[in-house]
């Protein structure tokens, strides 16, 4: 059984236990009576089982994340099919269909499209155009193809290693590099429960009745959100080699998708995109000032302290911010104006106050605080393994043409991936959202 299926099984088991406990409590409330000793014991046992299931869920989620970092293992026949796949044939098929011409596709391309459609159905996705499977999108350089750079043999953009069509999109994520939990090959929606809080027991006299410790649960629900990107391609490009076409598509589409996806991981509102860390209720907060403030050591230490106060200072701890903040920290004295040490040294990959840091323009530098409108940056600190990213299926491709494109001899190729993300434990994160770094 795969880790993903095991997660679903554990979720169902957890739901049944929680429903059973809730039914006992609700019956007592309806009858306006106290729970009996046997009922209290039964509920306590169910709560213990739920806690054990939660621990198993965390283990399975971590296992699924580790499995997702590997390229899919292929049989000999599957490898041969992947190696024969030509993206140019697929685009020409879509091109003919867009022009209303009779068209069909066979061979390795047809086999992989069928597999992609099977994955899409299993994941509960309804797509237009064609669907390429995960095994193709992330084939990770399994084929080497040597080609000279003369114009007749494909041009100067040819790479000798043929990797996945959008492999960069899946692997170049800053969130993945930060140690986020990444789950691929999801089927349907995925609920990840957690214990948010619990009523603390109070001290009692020797023979006094104990208080019931009732956990408060919360749920991170992941559902496939469409993440599209597009590229205008000319009919001349469709005449080029498949390898040349693939290189162009990979660069353009993966860059577009990656920019949108990464921004959502940090600032997304959860509607048609991931739930970002910044808007997650319950994370720690460090404020610079009424109108924002330049980041100082007190703010950096404050972010760590905010996480430490919730006993969450563990795991993949690091800072993530943008290049503008990076530049500001390199010019900011660590303690006082006479201190020759800067908050961030000029050494490559230098830590920030003892913790690793990553820099990406996906972290906004256009936030507002008071009169500082559109000029504030965000700084995040936390255990990024408590951010969960999910992917459903592979990549869908659709070719469309409107009047403007037709006049210019162009077609628009739309690629769509299906993903979601969110924080599973808010107390693992803290953010400063009003850093003035310009």
C-alpha positions as CSV (number, residue, x, y, z in Angstrom):
1,X,0.0,0.0,0.0
2,X,1.4,3.4,-0.9
3,X,1.9,6.1,1.7
4,X,-0.9,8.2,0.1
5,X,-3.4,5.4,0.4
6,X,-2.3,4.7,3.9
7,X,-2.9,8.4,4.8
8,X,-6.4,8.1,3.5
9,X,-7.0,4.9,5.4
10,X,-5.8,6.5,8.6
11,X,-7.9,9.6,8.0
12,X,-11.0,7.4,7.7
13,X,-10.1,5.5,10.8
14,X,-9.6,8.8,12.7
15,X,-12.9,10.2,11.5
16,X,-14.7,7.1,12.8
17,X,-13.1,7.3,16.2
18,X,-13.9,11.1,16.5
19,X,-17.5,10.5,15.4
20,X,-17.9,7.8,18.0
21,X,-16.5,10.1,20.8
22,X,-18.6,13.0,19.6
23,X,-21.8,10.9,19.6
24,X,-21.3,10.0,23.3
25,X,-20.7,13.6,24.3
26,X,-23.6,14.9,22.2
27,X,-26.0,12.4,23.7
28,X,-25.1,13.5,27.3
29,X,-25.6,17.2,26.3
30,X,-29.0,16.5,24.7
31,X,-30.1,14.7,27.9
32,X,-28.6,17.4,30.1
33,X,-26.7,14.9,32.2
34,X,-23.1,14.3,33.2
35,X,-21.1,11.6,31.5
36,X,-20.8,8.4,33.4
37,X,-17.5,7.0,34.6
38,X,-17.6,4.4,31.9
39,X,-18.3,7.0,29.2
40,X,-15.5,9.2,30.4
41,X,-13.2,6.1,30.2
42,X,-14.4,5.2,26.8
43,X,-13.9,8.8,25.5
44,X,-10.4,8.9,27.0
45,X,-9.6,5.7,25.2
46,X,-10.9,7.1,21.9
47,X,-8.8,10.3,22.4
48,X,-5.7,8.2,23.0
49,X,-6.4,6.2,19.8
50,X,-6.9,9.4,17.8
51,X,-3.6,10.7,19.2
52,X,-1.9,7.5,18.1
53,X,-3.4,7.8,14.7
54,X,-2.2,11.4,14.4
55,X,1.3,10.2,15.2
56,X,1.0,7.5,12.5
57,X,-0.3,10.2,10.1
58,X,2.7,12.4,10.6
59,X,5.0,9.4,9.9
60,X,3.1,8.5,6.7
61,X,3.1,12.1,5.5
62,X,6.8,12.3,6.0
63,X,7.3,9.0,4.1
64,X,5.1,10.2,1.3
65,X,7.1,13.3,1.0
66,X,10.4,11.4,0.8
67,X,8.9,9.1,-1.9
68,X,7.8,12.2,-3.9
69,X,11.4,13.5,-4.1
70,X,12.3,10.5,-6.2
71,X,11.7,10.1,-9.9
72,X,9.1,7.4,-10.6
73,X,10.6,3.9,-11.0
74,X,10.0,2.6,-14.4
75,X,10.0,-0.9,-15.8
76,X,12.1,-1.7,-18.9
77,X,9.1,-1.4,-21.2
78,X,7.9,1.9,-19.5
79,X,11.4,3.4,-19.9
80,X,11.4,2.5,-23.6
81,X,7.9,4.2,-24.0
82,X,9.1,7.3,-22.3
83,X,12.3,7.5,-24.4
84,X,10.2,7.3,-27.6
85,X,7.9,10.1,-26.6
86,X,8.1,13.2,-28.8
87,X,6.5,16.4,-27.6
88,X,6.6,17.7,-31.2
89,X,4.2,15.0,-32.3
90,X,1.8,15.9,-29.5
91,X,1.8,19.6,-30.4
92,X,1.3,18.9,-34.1
93,X,-1.7,16.7,-33.2
94,X,-3.1,19.6,-31.1
95,X,-2.2,22.0,-34.0
96,X,-4.2,20.0,-36.5
97,X,-7.1,19.6,-34.1
98,X,-7.1,23.4,-33.5
99,X,-7.4,23.9,-37.2
100,X,-10.3,21.5,-37.5
101,X,-8.3,19.0,-39.5
102,X,-8.6,15.2,-39.1
103,X,-6.0,14.0,-36.7
104,X,-5.0,11.0,-34.7
105,X,-2.0,10.1,-32.5
106,X,-0.5,6.7,-31.9
107,X,2.6,5.0,-30.6
108,X,4.4,6.1,-27.4
109,X,2.6,9.4,-27.4
110,X,-0.8,7.8,-27.4
111,X,0.2,5.4,-24.6
112,X,1.4,8.2,-22.4
113,X,-1.6,10.4,-23.0
114,X,-3.9,7.5,-22.0
115,X,-1.9,7.1,-18.8
116,X,-2.2,10.8,-18.1
117,X,-5.9,10.7,-18.6
118,X,-6.1,7.7,-16.3
119,X,-4.2,9.6,-13.6
120,X,-6.5,12.6,-14.1
121,X,-9.7,10.5,-13.7
122,X,-8.3,8.9,-10.6
123,X,-7.4,12.3,-9.1
124,X,-10.9,13.6,-9.9
125,X,-9.7,16.1,-12.4
126,X,-11.8,17.3,-15.4
127,X,-9.4,18.7,-18.0
128,X,-9.5,20.0,-21.6
129,X,-7.0,19.1,-24.3
130,X,-4.7,16.2,-23.4
131,X,-3.1,15.2,-20.1
132,X,0.6,14.1,-19.8
133,X,1.3,11.7,-16.9
134,X,3.5,12.4,-13.9
135,X,6.1,9.8,-15.1
136,X,6.7,11.9,-18.2
137,X,6.7,15.3,-16.6
138,X,9.3,14.1,-14.1
139,X,11.4,11.7,-16.1
140,X,14.5,13.3,-14.8
141,X,17.1,12.9,-17.6
142,X,16.6,9.2,-18.2
143,X,17.5,9.7,-21.9
144,X,20.6,11.2,-23.4
145,X,20.4,12.5,-26.9
146,X,23.4,13.9,-28.7
147,X,22.7,16.4,-31.5
148,X,24.9,18.8,-33.4
149,X,24.0,22.5,-33.3
150,X,23.6,23.1,-37.1
151,X,20.4,24.7,-38.1
152,X,19.2,21.6,-40.0
153,X,19.5,19.4,-37.0
154,X,17.6,21.5,-34.5
155,X,19.4,24.8,-33.9
156,X,21.5,26.1,-31.0
157,X,19.0,25.5,-28.2
158,X,19.4,21.7,-28.2
159,X,20.3,20.1,-24.8
160,X,22.1,16.8,-24.8
161,X,20.1,15.6,-21.7
162,X,16.4,15.2,-22.2
163,X,14.7,15.8,-18.9
164,X,11.1,16.1,-17.9
165,X,8.9,18.6,-19.7
166,X,8.4,20.7,-16.6
167,X,10.9,19.1,-14.3
168,X,12.3,22.5,-13.3
169,X,8.8,23.5,-12.1
170,X,8.6,20.6,-9.7
171,X,12.2,20.7,-8.5
172,X,13.3,24.3,-8.4
173,X,10.8,25.3,-5.8
174,X,12.2,27.3,-2.9
175,X,9.6,25.8,-0.6
176,X,10.8,22.3,-1.6
177,X,14.4,23.4,-0.9
178,X,13.3,24.7,2.5
179,X,12.2,21.2,3.4
180,X,8.5,21.5,2.9
181,X,6.5,18.3,2.9
182,X,5.7,17.6,-0.8
183,X,3.1,15.0,-1.7
184,X,2.7,14.0,-5.4
185,X,0.3,11.7,-7.1
186,X,-2.7,12.7,-4.9
187,X,-6.1,11.3,-5.6
188,X,-9.1,13.4,-4.6
189,X,-9.1,15.8,-1.7
190,X,-6.7,15.2,1.2
191,X,-7.5,16.2,4.8
192,X,-4.6,16.4,7.3
193,X,-5.9,16.7,10.9
194,X,-3.9,18.0,13.8
195,X,-4.2,18.7,17.5
196,X,-4.4,22.5,17.7
197,X,-4.7,22.9,21.5
198,X,-6.0,21.1,24.6
199,X,-7.5,22.1,27.9
200,X,-4.7,22.0,30.5
201,X,-5.4,19.9,33.6
202,X,-5.5,21.9,36.9
203,X,-3.9,20.8,40.1
204,X,-6.2,18.9,42.4
205,X,-6.4,17.7,46.0
206,X,-5.4,14.1,46.5
207,X,-8.9,12.5,46.1
208,X,-10.5,15.2,43.9
209,X,-11.8,14.2,40.5
210,X,-9.5,14.8,37.5
211,X,-10.4,17.2,34.8
212,X,-11.0,15.8,31.3
213,X,-8.3,16.9,28.8
214,X,-10.3,17.6,25.6
215,X,-8.1,18.2,22.5
216,X,-9.1,20.9,20.0
217,X,-8.6,19.7,16.5
218,X,-8.1,21.6,13.3
219,X,-7.9,20.4,9.7
220,X,-5.7,21.3,6.7
221,X,-7.7,20.4,3.6
222,X,-5.9,20.2,0.3
223,X,-7.9,20.2,-2.9
224,X,-6.6,20.5,-6.5
225,X,-6.3,24.1,-7.6
226,X,-5.6,24.8,-11.3
227,X,-2.3,26.5,-11.9
228,X,-2.2,27.6,-15.6
229,X,0.6,29.1,-17.7
230,X,0.7,29.8,-21.5
231,X,3.0,30.4,-24.3
232,X,2.3,31.8,-27.8
233,X,4.0,29.6,-30.4
234,X,4.2,30.1,-34.1
235,X,3.5,27.6,-36.8
236,X,7.2,27.7,-37.7
237,X,8.1,26.5,-34.3
238,X,5.9,23.5,-34.8
239,X,8.2,22.5,-37.7
240,X,11.2,22.3,-35.5
241,X,12.7,19.2,-33.8
242,X,10.9,17.9,-30.7
243,X,13.9,18.5,-28.5
244,X,14.1,22.2,-29.6
245,X,10.4,22.6,-28.9
246,X,10.7,20.9,-25.5
247,X,13.5,23.2,-24.4
248,X,11.5,26.3,-25.3
249,X,8.4,25.0,-23.6
250,X,10.2,24.0,-20.5
251,X,11.9,27.4,-20.0
252,X,8.8,29.5,-20.6
253,X,6.1,27.4,-18.9
254,X,8.0,26.3,-15.8
255,X,9.2,29.9,-15.1
256,X,5.6,31.2,-15.3
257,X,4.2,28.4,-13.1
258,X,6.9,28.5,-10.6
259,X,6.5,32.3,-10.0
260,X,2.8,32.0,-9.4
261,X,3.0,28.9,-7.2
262,X,5.8,30.2,-5.0
263,X,4.1,33.5,-4.4
264,X,1.0,31.6,-3.3
265,X,2.9,29.5,-0.8
266,X,3.9,32.7,1.0
267,X,1.0,35.1,0.3
268,X,-1.9,33.0,-1.2
269,X,-5.4,33.5,0.0
270,X,-6.6,30.0,-0.5
271,X,-9.2,30.8,-3.2
272,X,-8.1,29.2,-6.5
273,X,-4.6,29.0,-5.0
274,X,-2.6,27.7,-2.1
275,X,-3.0,29.0,1.5
276,X,0.0,31.2,2.2
277,X,2.0,31.3,5.4
278,X,1.4,35.1,5.8
279,X,-2.4,34.8,6.0
280,X,-2.5,31.6,8.2
281,X,-4.2,32.2,11.5
282,X,-2.1,31.3,14.5
283,X,1.4,32.0,13.2
284,X,3.8,34.2,15.3
285,X,4.0,37.9,14.4
286,X,6.7,40.5,14.7
287,X,5.8,44.1,13.9
288,X,8.3,46.7,13.0
289,X,6.2,49.8,13.6
290,X,3.1,51.8,12.8
291,X,4.4,52.5,9.4
292,X,6.9,49.6,9.1
293,X,10.6,49.7,10.1
294,X,13.9,48.6,8.7
295,X,14.7,45.1,9.9
296,X,17.1,45.0,12.9
297,X,18.5,42.2,15.1
298,X,15.6,42.6,17.5
299,X,13.2,41.7,14.8
300,X,15.2,38.7,13.7
301,X,15.5,37.4,17.2
302,X,11.8,38.2,17.7
303,X,10.8,35.8,14.9
304,X,12.8,33.0,16.6
305,X,11.3,33.8,20.0
306,X,7.8,33.8,18.6
307,X,8.3,30.2,17.4
308,X,10.1,29.2,20.6
309,X,7.2,30.4,22.8
310,X,5.0,27.7,21.3
311,X,7.7,25.0,21.8
312,X,8.1,24.7,18.0
313,X,11.7,25.6,17.7
314,X,12.7,22.3,15.9
315,X,12.8,20.7,12.5
316,X,13.7,22.4,9.2
317,X,14.2,25.9,10.7
318,X,15.3,28.7,8.5
319,X,14.6,32.2,7.2
320,X,13.1,33.0,3.9
321,X,12.8,36.5,2.4
322,X,13.4,38.4,-0.8
323,X,16.6,39.9,-2.4
324,X,15.8,43.4,-1.2
325,X,15.8,42.3,2.4
326,X,19.0,40.4,1.8
327,X,20.7,43.5,0.5
328,X,19.4,45.5,3.5
329,X,20.7,43.0,6.1
330,X,24.1,43.1,4.5
331,X,24.3,46.8,5.2
332,X,22.7,46.8,8.7
333,X,25.1,46.6,11.7
334,X,24.4,43.6,13.9
335,X,24.2,45.6,17.2
336,X,25.0,49.3,16.9
337,X,26.0,51.8,14.2
338,X,29.6,51.4,15.3
339,X,29.5,47.6,15.0
340,X,31.6,46.4,12.0
341,X,29.6,43.2,11.8
342,X,26.6,43.1,9.6
343,X,23.4,41.2,10.3
344,X,24.2,39.1,7.2
345,X,27.8,38.6,6.1
346,X,28.9,38.9,2.5
347,X,29.8,35.2,2.3
348,X,27.9,33.1,-0.1
349,X,25.1,31.0,1.7
350,X,25.9,32.9,4.9
351,X,23.5,32.0,7.8
352,X,21.2,34.6,9.5
353,X,21.7,34.7,13.2
354,X,22.8,31.1,13.1
355,X,20.1,29.7,10.8
356,X,20.1,28.9,7.1
357,X,18.2,31.3,4.8
358,X,16.8,31.3,1.3
359,X,16.0,34.2,-0.9
360,X,13.3,34.5,-3.5
361,X,11.3,37.2,-5.1
362,X,8.2,35.1,-4.5
363,X,8.3,36.8,-1.0
364,X,6.6,40.1,-1.5
365,X,8.3,43.5,-1.3
366,X,5.0,45.4,-2.0
367,X,3.1,45.0,1.3
368,X,1.5,48.0,3.1
369,X,1.7,49.1,6.7
370,X,0.2,52.4,7.7
371,X,1.6,55.2,5.5
372,X,4.2,52.8,3.9
373,X,2.1,51.8,1.0
374,X,3.3,49.0,-1.3
375,X,7.0,49.2,-0.1
376,X,7.1,46.7,2.8
377,X,8.7,43.3,2.6
378,X,8.0,40.0,4.4
379,X,10.5,37.9,6.4
380,X,9.5,34.4,7.3
381,X,11.0,32.1,9.9
382,X,10.0,28.6,10.9
383,X,10.0,24.8,10.5
384,X,9.1,24.5,6.8
385,X,8.5,20.8,7.0
386,X,5.1,21.9,8.5
387,X,4.1,23.4,5.2
388,X,2.5,20.8,3.0
389,X,2.4,21.0,-0.8
390,X,0.3,18.6,-2.8
391,X,0.2,17.8,-6.6
392,X,-2.5,15.9,-8.5
393,X,-1.6,14.2,-11.8
394,X,0.8,15.5,-14.4
395,X,0.3,18.4,-16.8
396,X,-2.6,19.1,-19.2
397,X,-1.9,20.8,-22.6
398,X,-4.5,22.7,-24.6
399,X,-3.9,24.6,-27.9
400,X,-6.2,27.5,-28.6
401,X,-6.4,30.2,-31.3
402,X,-8.3,33.5,-31.4
403,X,-8.5,36.2,-34.0
404,X,-5.5,38.1,-32.8
405,X,-3.4,35.0,-32.9
406,X,-4.7,34.0,-36.3
407,X,-3.6,37.3,-37.7
408,X,-0.1,36.8,-36.4
409,X,0.2,33.2,-37.4
410,X,0.3,32.1,-33.7
411,X,-1.3,29.6,-31.4
412,X,-1.5,29.7,-27.6
413,X,-0.5,26.6,-25.8
414,X,-2.0,26.5,-22.3
415,X,-0.4,24.2,-19.7
416,X,-2.2,23.4,-16.4
417,X,-0.9,21.8,-13.3
418,X,-3.1,21.0,-10.2
419,X,-1.7,21.8,-6.8
420,X,-2.4,23.1,-3.3
421,X,-0.6,24.0,-0.2
422,X,-1.0,25.1,3.4
423,X,0.4,25.2,6.9
424,X,-0.3,22.1,9.0
425,X,1.0,23.5,12.3
426,X,0.8,27.4,12.4
427,X,2.8,27.6,15.6
428,X,5.9,26.4,13.6
429,X,6.0,29.8,11.8
430,X,6.4,33.5,12.5
431,X,6.5,36.4,10.1
432,X,7.4,40.1,9.9
433,X,5.3,41.7,7.2
434,X,6.4,45.4,7.5
435,X,10.1,45.3,6.9
436,X,11.3,48.4,5.1
437,X,14.3,47.3,3.0
438,X,14.4,49.8,0.1
